[in-house]
Amino acid sequence: MANGLIAPHGGELVINLASEDERAELQKVARTLSQIVVGSRQLADLEMLANGAYSPLGGFMTRDDYLSVVNDMHLSNGLPWSIPITLSVTADQANAIALGSQVALVNDQGALQAVMTVEEKFGYDKQLEARKVYRTEEDAHPGVKVVYQQGDILLGGPVRVVALQNQAFAEFRFTPTQSRAIFNERGWKRVVGFQTRNPVHRAHEYIQKCALETVDGLYLHPLVGDTKGDDIPADVRMRCYEVLLANYYPADRVQLGVLPAAMRYAGPREAIFHALMRKNYGCSHFIVGRDHAGVGNYYGTYDAQRIFSEFDPTKLGITPIFFDHTFFCKVCDSMASQKTCPHSSEHHVILSGTKVRQMLRAGQVPPPQFSRPEVAKVLIEAMRQPEA
């Protein structure tokens, strides 16, 4: 692009948010349409479709795109895309909808969110989607469970989004257009994105700063859509990010924003998905560490890095930056990884998430080699709140 930032996926941002005049018209039209109640994941998908984060998608996937993505991790036009973006309904609902007609997508309070033109309705193989996308057919996997619980028919077609879901963290909820404007204003051309659904600990800080040595800016971009029940709540995580950035990062080289998408826990495939979304937000580079978007033991430690080799880099467009597992080495007296540290594991400070949570609940501050004290303080206070 002329301004020096990476081009969006497919060449331009596809923004599906209706204009003010169009919204008023769609509100009138919607009163006569059949209604489909959409859940929190689809509400998140609608926001990502509205703001261009899902570019080049114009709506929920039709059969050709769905099958191509599930089987080959590309859209039917050949562009890389690794996660199906779908809207499911029951067979009875589908039978009542005529092809080519419009339907009103509403939230559980009945408020209009979007109007969709139904181009296709088709059955699909839930086990195939589970096996291909999540690498397991076990419903113990949170992503697979969602697929198995949803309707048996998928509706495909474009959407015009009228309203957005709850706009929590509004001051950080930048659209791709807005984030690109921020990067341009700061003079950034090479921007590295970092996906997280956890508070940033010292290992994260280390790899972010290593990446920051090679680019103009860091986009710390935590996901604030649906996560598992045992993940740390988004508002607590945001407080952690703010105190960390205030004390340990150069303000002129880091931008905090939020990603309103829902987690799929699809491991390697979700790493590609997360990278493509950050490309749309204006990031030229994307950090991929160990077990990206993983859950349980479904994926190998570095599967999310290996999957990038299955794509044509010119079509993917965004450059992944891979990091090994990092830790604090007492002998090196610094953060390090297996690539940079010659010392045995007995000298490494590695605390599991479970161990850290136990310490925090007990009001104990984890070692400074694992967590910055300001971050630990926020987490301890949050853990104590339910008992108050």
Steps between C-alpha positions, in 0.01 A plus 500: 500500500606855436518584869749217559280273712431143395194460276192332655434135419362494145619854428242720673297512818152360444284692746148364544370759749193677364506879471267706717244542220524133407456399864172694527373331184609152618327554835175557309553203268590271790152534654363287218777237500542162665726522803799286592635536854881498496725418793810671633740340249293616202463844657879517514521376141256772392719767659807363324310490171372854564837660567703323229703273730367199305592649161445381230182336638169673431291273719458145622661240276321335211556129430801534266690726739401290802619172347814658358591648840425180692690274259775723359532807728435731205193683373362378168684790328835367626559747784623346827230471768504236772184528713142463369280801577149357503143557608307186596125443533276202561350310207155642584637854495674437169185359340315822582762718327488547123824530306563860401290634786622717784498407868542715812781393730409601857658459842334314787308817592357519149702807400594511133871443436516439126302420189623202299419401144478120492679385185540138608387254765684171529566206726851424619703231672564608859750220563696599190515863615611388846767268364640745245477828690560382859692177431267303728142375508484511881226723637721566803676748270320837546504580129369159397229522765369821340489335155311198631246716685417731210228452237524243220459747211731787408379821338738679269482852365594866549406705805443865569568565865267747670619488863804369683520280809577643843785748445709428808848658502374760254814713537710206374251354251671627187372386163756401235445842341571672832804291589648564158446873551680479837795315346520755217487789745789348693697440181499123546530279192626176653263408785506176699173368642471296819196285573424409859213383718718505816675767705847576363767326708877544472535242222242686290670830578833358391380377160303819437807712565721274288256547213477873568876527439437420133185703418356849547226419748323232704122454488408327826164364392331282765188306407195607702228287341379166639763295682486192723345543844833445675686766298570826685220753432571762235461799732764361737734427210457853367601649836809280491594620152456863598724485809762302307511745210508797736808369679706287264436589133589805288171686457584625152567150364208299639126521438240312705179398327243222538382228262125439542516151343405180683761233572466176306792318670593358160874510564697505172206603283415780740858627483448558126159656568644733766782602267263582212280714724806693621602550137165674451570716806824613335760265649783388272630243751338265750648326803440125532629340818449156647154336488330799339120489557536152643291319757569180692739266319339514157792668323876463494699775669615656170228380259373860476838603359537207260164565334629824346724292270182361336419842351644707218661792690404744224132406534512502879660843485583537870836385638490266802769535766555174685621474859613202704383440856658772717593510867721680751845344537662557840849450357449730202313731738260586221210378292607243242388200295646166397643683199700746710562334838768228548396407855299203625136529602581493873612862457180608325205671670190350335168523680188333365181702467341275761782565748479875442123502556548310828756758615279791401196358681715466809600865466859405414687704240666273241876541458593818310668275244152378404269797547543872547385594854252761368330229291498254790337764721212546254450123478511447878240772554278345230532151651398633841192687379255202490577430865428858608 
